Amino acid sequence: MEQENNLIPEEQVNLPESSETSVATETEKKKEQTGSEVIHEKKEIPEIDFSTLSTAQIVQQVQKLLNDYPVASLKEVMENLPEIFESKYKEEYNQALAIFTADGDLPENFEYKNNSKEQFSSLYKLYKDKKNTAIRQIEAEREENLKIKLEIIEELKALVQKEETLNKTYQEFRDLQERWRTTGLVPQTQANTLLETYHHHVENFFNYVKINKELRDLDLKRNLDDKLTLCAEAEKLLEANDIANSFKQLQLLHARWKEIGPIPKEQKEEVWERFKNTTSQINEKHHKFFESLKLEQENNLKIKEEICTKAAALAESEYKSYAEWENATKAILDLQEEWKHSGTVVQKERNRIFKKFRTFCDAFFNRKREFYKKLTEEQEKNLQLKTALCEKAEAIKDSTEWKTTTDKIISYQKEWKKIGAVPRKYSNKIWTRFRSACDTFFENKHAFFKDIDSVQEKNLELKKALIEEVKQFTLSGNNEEDINTLKAFQTRWGEIGFVPIKAKDAIQEEFRNIINEWFDKLNLDEFDRNLERFRAKLSTLDSGDNKEYKLINEREKLVTKIRQLETDINTWENNIGFITKSNKSQGLINELESRIEKTKQRLVLLREKLKELDKLI
């Protein structure tokens, strides 16, 4: 297609005025070199930025292109598409993996379900098959066109030998010219020689028949009408809104202009000026349009460079915990979403900047996978250690050597506390197994000592008396003094020994409730009141060998609850990041933010309780 700065003014075309060789020497050469005879059949390929599409959307667009456009026109679109698709497939895989692991699941349990890659491979193979078929078909058609044009040349040779009226001979000549123009391309190696031979015999024909002036004037008038029609079509393009399409259509009009022969000299300059002025106006609009588009794409490139800088920082930063990795993952996914909406850039920069961004994203997710791999190995090691402790506890759970075994069980419990987390799917199961073995031993021990009724009955009476004393207590109005008095009651309670097992829960519940009632009446905020209640609960635990076990049991419950709340907060914060902000979604966002705030307040209280409990272990 001719560019605007290559359009040849009619004044510069060397067309002989004395003969009809002007019928298209230059036009025919142009056809043989570019295939301009089929240019009107091409459909305009839409510009698609595949780097902003999902794999499913890429497959959909490729399917549409193969259905709607000839395969010969898809070369530029399809050239780099496999690389873009592979990068996008990796991106979606990492996004899906990030969402999967956000709930605490391990990467090795992830199963990715996306059949887009198979669909794309099938479509791309179809494209290559169609392309090869089209090439073979074009080669065959060009060979056939060569035969047809050689026959036309032979018929041109024969025209000068015919004895018939001039009008009839000239009409046959015009018919041969039309057949030549409508016949398609020939093999490139034959094109120039064939065209020179053709024009040689056209010249011979004009020299032989010496077309009379009347026929020449008729030809000039027809050419004038054709060029005026082109002027009108060009002027319509000025009114169109699609500037880029108008410019392309103008190139087609110039190609047709060159195919039209000479017109009367007295109108030649006027008609050309009309066409040239319209061309200048369209070129000016096209220039301004692309200058504006260029500025926009340059700005988009700056935005994408900034996104790359942020992605590089995330890819290179250090993350030491699960929560830090999940927060960083959310940030990298947000950048990928921002990238999709950052617009297109100039074609020459498109692949470079996309590869740059993709490199940082891949580096981040590769490091994340390595972190989870190490975390998995550590948790598996912890699982083995805790399994070994379970086996040790189970081996002595039926022992009757109460003192020795109690010391061992307590040492196992302390060792258990030092071991880190295990894979989530085994956490409850392994803890239940360990606790069951410990519980079995201590229940057996309590059963063995159940005959010591007299001491326990006396302890029961002491605790009942202490309860009555607490009931008679009155607040002094001094919070610090009252709290110390209540703590003294708790200390005395803890110093009293065991009571009969059947009365244990009821007497402890009664004492705890009375203490809590006094704490509720103190001038304390809800946080301090809850903390004091927890301290009261700890003080009522039975003294003896299994008190530390109960404390460890209580601690395990607290730690489990804290981890659960931390996971909940992280999940809700990630969910907020995935919600598109709008009037409809604001209510849901507000509800999640309120839930997060309340949960954080609970976390503070639970951590304070954990500190209090650790003081006793």
Residue pairs with C-beta under 8 A, 6 or more apart in sequence:
1 34
1 39
1 248
1 251
1 252
1 255
2 251
2 254
2 255
3 251
4 247
4 250
4 279
4 283
4 286
7 254
7 279
8 258
9 272
9 276
10 257
10 268
10 272
11 269
11 272
13 26
13 258
15 21
15 22
15 261
15 262
16 22
17 262
19 203
19 206
19 207
19 211
20 202
20 206
20 211
20 216
20 219
20 261
21 199
21 202
21 203
21 206
22 261
22 262
23 177
23 202
23 261
24 177
24 181
24 259
24 261
25 199
26 258
27 258
27 259
28 180
28 181
28 195
28 198
28 199
29 192
29 195
30 36
30 255
30 258
31 37
31 181
31 185
32 185
32 186
32 191
32 192
32 194
32 195
33 191
35 184
35 185
36 255
37 181
37 182
37 184
37 185
38 184
39 252
39 255
40 252
42 70
42 73
43 68
43 69
43 70
43 73
44 245
44 248
45 65
45 69
45 73
45 74
45 76
45 77
47 344
48 61
48 77
49 344
49 350
50 58
50 61
50 81
50 84
50 85
50 88
51 84
51 87
51 88
51 350
51 354
52 339
52 340
52 344
53 61
53 88
54 88
54 92
55 85
55 88
55 89
55 92
55 114
55 116
55 117
55 120
56 116
58 81
58 84
58 85
58 88
58 116
58 120
59 116
59 119
59 120
59 123
62 78
62 81
62 120
62 123
62 124
62 127
63 123
65 74
65 77
65 78
66 74
66 123
66 126
66 127
66 130
70 134
71 127
71 130
71 131
71 134
72 131
72 134
72 138
74 127
75 131
78 124
78 127
80 351
81 124
82 120
82 124
83 351
84 351
84 354
85 117
85 120
87 354
87 355
87 358
89 114
89 116
89 117
90 358
90 362
91 336
91 358
91 361
92 114
93 112
93 114
94 361
94 362
94 365
95 333
95 336
96 110
96 112
96 114
97 107
97 110
97 112
97 365
98 329
98 333
98 365
98 368
100 107
100 109
100 110
101 107
101 110
101 326
101 372
102 326
102 329
102 570
102 571
102 574
103 567
103 571
104 424
104 567
105 424
106 372
106 376
106 423
107 369
107 372
107 373
107 376
108 376
138 185
139 187
141 184
141 185
142 184
142 185
142 186
142 187
143 186
143 187
145 183
145 184
145 185
145 186
146 186
146 187
146 190
146 194
148 179
148 183
149 180
149 183
149 186
149 194
149 198
150 194
152 176
152 179
152 180
152 183
152 198
153 194
153 197
153 198
153 201
155 176
156 173
156 176
156 198
156 201
156 202
156 204
156 205
157 201
159 169
159 172
159 173
159 176
159 205
159 208
160 204
160 205
160 208
160 209
162 169
162 172
166 209
166 211
166 212
169 209
170 209
170 211
170 215
173 205
173 209
177 202
180 198
181 259
185 191
186 194
219 261
220 261
220 262
220 263
220 264
221 264
223 260
223 261
223 262
223 263
224 263
224 264
224 267
224 271
226 260
227 257
227 260
227 263
227 271
227 275
228 271
230 253
230 256
230 257
230 260
230 275
231 271
231 274
231 275
231 278
233 253
234 250
234 253
234 275
234 278
234 279
234 282
235 278
237 246
237 249
237 250
237 253
237 278
237 282
238 246
238 278
238 281
238 282
238 285
240 246
243 285
243 286
243 289
244 286
244 289
246 282
246 285
246 286
247 282
247 283
247 286
250 279
250 282
250 283
254 279
257 275
262 268
263 271
294 346
296 343
297 343
297 344
297 345
297 346
298 345
298 346
300 342
300 343
300 344
300 345
301 345
301 346
301 349
301 353
303 342
303 343
304 339
304 342
304 345
304 353
304 357
305 353
307 335
307 338
307 339
307 342
307 357
308 353
308 356
308 357
308 360
310 331
310 335
311 332
311 335
311 357
311 360
311 361
311 364
312 360
314 328
314 331
314 332
314 335
314 360
314 364
315 332
315 360
315 361
315 363
315 364
315 367
316 363
317 328
319 325
319 328
319 371
322 375
323 566
323 570
325 368
325 371
325 372
326 570
326 574
327 570
327 573
328 364
328 368
329 368
330 573
330 574
330 577
332 361
332 364
332 365
333 577
334 577
335 361
336 361
339 357
344 350
345 353
376 423
378 420
379 420
379 421
379 422
379 423
380 422
380 423
382 419
382 420
382 421
382 422
383 422
383 423
383 426
383 430
385 419
386 416
386 419
386 422
386 430
386 434
387 430
389 412
389 415
389 416
389 419
389 434
390 430
390 433
390 434
390 437
392 408
392 412
393 409
393 412
393 434
393 437
393 438
393 441
394 433
394 437
396 405
396 408
396 409
396 441
397 437
397 438
397 440
397 441
397 444
398 440
398 441
398 444
399 405
399 441
400 444
400 448
402 445
402 448
402 545
403 545
405 441
406 441
406 445
406 545
406 546
409 438
409 441
409 442
409 549
410 545
410 548
410 549
412 434
412 438
413 438
413 548
413 549
413 552
414 552
414 617
416 434
416 552
417 552
417 555
417 617
421 427
421 563
422 430
427 560
431 556
435 553
435 556
438 549
442 545
442 546
442 549
445 545
445 546
446 501
446 546
450 501
452 498
453 500
455 497
455 498
456 497
456 498
456 499
456 500
457 499
457 500
459 496
459 497
459 498
459 499
460 499
460 500
460 503
460 507
462 496
463 493
463 496
463 499
463 507
463 511
464 507
466 489
466 492
466 493
466 496
466 511
467 507
467 510
467 511
467 514
469 489
470 489
470 511
470 514
470 515
470 518
471 514
473 485
473 486
473 489
473 518
475 482
475 518
475 521
475 522
476 482
479 522
479 523
479 524
482 518
482 522
483 522
483 532
486 515
486 518
486 519
486 532
486 536
487 535
487 539
489 515
490 515
490 535
490 536
490 539
490 540
491 539
493 511
493 539
493 540
494 539
494 540
494 541
494 543
495 543
497 543
497 544
498 504
498 542
498 543
498 544
499 507
504 542
508 540
511 540
512 536
512 537
512 540
515 533
515 536
516 533
516 536
519 529
519 532
519 533
519 536
520 529
522 529
522 532
524 532
527 604
527 605
530 605
531 605
531 608
531 609
531 612
534 609
534 612
535 612
538 551
538 554
538 612
538 613
538 616
541 547
541 550
541 551
542 550
548 617
551 613
551 616
551 617
552 617
554 613
555 610
555 613
555 614
555 617
558 606
558 609
558 610
558 613
559 610
561 606
562 603
562 606
562 607
562 610
565 599
565 602
565 603
565 606
566 603
568 599
569 596
569 599
569 600
569 603
572 592
572 595
572 596
572 599
573 596
575 592
576 589
576 592
576 593
579 585
579 588
579 589
581 589
